[in-house]
Amino acid sequence: MNFKKITVIARKDLLEVRQNKAAFLPMMIIPLIFIVLIPLLITLVLPGIGGAVEDFTNDPDMQVFFEVMPIQMRNTLTGLDPTQTMIVTMLGYVFAPMFLIVPLMFATTIAAESFAGEKERKTLEALLYLPISDQELFAGKVMAAALPAILITWLCFVLYSIIVNVVPYSYFGRIWFPLPVWWWLIFWVTPALVAMSISLTVLVSTKVQTFMGAYQTSSSVVLVVVVFFIGQMTGVLFLSQRVAFFIGLGCWALTAIIGRIAVSSFNRQKLLTD
Amino acid sequence: MDIISLQQVAFQYNGGFALQDVSFQVQKGEVFALLGPNGAGKTTTIRLLNGLLRATSGEIRVLGCDPLKDGIIVRGKTGVLTETPALYERLTALENMQFFGTLNGMAPADLKARIAELLDFFDLAEHADQRVGTYSRGMRQRLAIARALLHRPELLFLDEPTSNLDPEIAHQVQDLIIRVKKEENCSVVICTHRLYEAEQVCDRAAIMHKGRLLAQGTLAELREAAGLRKRVRFTLRNELTDGAWRQLLATPFVEEGEQSNPNAFILDVEDYATVPEIVAWLVQYHIDILSVTPQQPSLEEVYFQLQKRVEVQCEF
């Protein structure tokens, strides 16, 4: 494997994605909503309506929500006033699954553009005539999707940390974020999710003919995040460090299975005759 | 030296044969044409020769290598113009060329100079920073040919190089093929269904039909294989009388004849060597000849003749 060739392929794919407005705009807007807009809204609005927040946290339903929380989480909330409790609960726990939309979004969009998009625009054949191996081509395309997805997620994480600490700083008087579970999310679950969604997209791309087809099918992975979000809101499933660990493990296991099929379906003969 | 050699190559696809029992050789420096309609197996042949597909049976050697095992070596020395230009429309011409040149292992300085040279040659220098999506069909085709030549390939494959082009540009491309062969010492395999084009540029040709090779050889050999009669066209100063025409047809050196108008006729002869005798015969009867033109059967006639023969065989 020639690393330089792999990076050249990856760079070309990214150059192309940047020009695809249908792919690029949602990729920029969604992180903006989850990473900037919602945290700003919560940290700016909640302290101003203290009384209402207090009523809300004292609501019997909310009390049940706090009671079923794992002890680890409840500990982080002890000694906080109602507004602080709400901020930590919302931005520290409830929105954590939504944060995972960022790596998913980037990974599936770029991979769909890179694998199915190339097929759709009939540029794949010229690529196949180059003196590169199937593996190099595959690696280049995976790199094009994986690297930005992970790096941008990390960047978003830094941005998110700054916003949720700095904006309500006068209120907390300390740096309260990130909570321990976030390290698991960022450095264990994120790469695993990225790997899983790329392998899924590659597999889907071998069956469909267009970028949109691949993009829509594989972005249904987002449903997992939504289910998780609802699970947490309803108190059925809480994002503890242990849960994060198993989610990551599950994603890696699925990647191993789907990835193997995806790799075996990615060779010149199959790409041309299927 | 054989730069390409195929021995009884077959390629099975979806249960049927896309290629069957195909054998031919191409020598260094030659322009070799693969002729045939769409679906004859021309593109499949190019893909096999570059190691993109695995032959079901038979042996393939390209530039001394097995293209399947040494695909990277083979593809590094071949340049391919695909049937569709397959350029990145969202990137500029320059970005396209840089991408393909770099992956072909060209050094940056060399690549830069070569891109400038080719864009200039193909009249695209002014549009180098324009996105390919804004290009006309002809411009795309020119850029795609430039891309195929970028890394100075030893062997160039051109799949329907002029099918999307205006006649004027098509003509330029034909000139270019001859020039590439001369100047870059490059062997060329050209796939086309435009027989006139092949006649202009190729040294040898193979005629393909439904995955099989019907015939191959130089144009003269193909004419021979097709068994088409040799024909000569005569034009006269005065009209030829019916009597003289009948006498002419009765001479031993004429096999058949056809009068297109009273001043002109075409004769089928067994050999062009008999032409002087026909001329002598006409002179003897004081018939004034304006012109005598041997009529080589065109490649097109050869092609249809061979194809007709196969179809007749298939019916039985």
Interface residues (C-beta under 8 A of the other chain):
Chain A: K5 V8 I9 K12 L15 E16 Q19 N20 R121 K122 T123 L124 E125 A126 L127 L128 Y129 L130 P131 I132 S133 R268 Q269 L272 T273
Chain B: Y13 N14 R47 N50 G51 L52 L53 R54 G71 I72 I73 V74 R75 G76 T78 V80 T82 T84 A86 L87 Y88 E89 R90 L91 E95 F99 F100 T102 L103 N104 G105 A144 R147
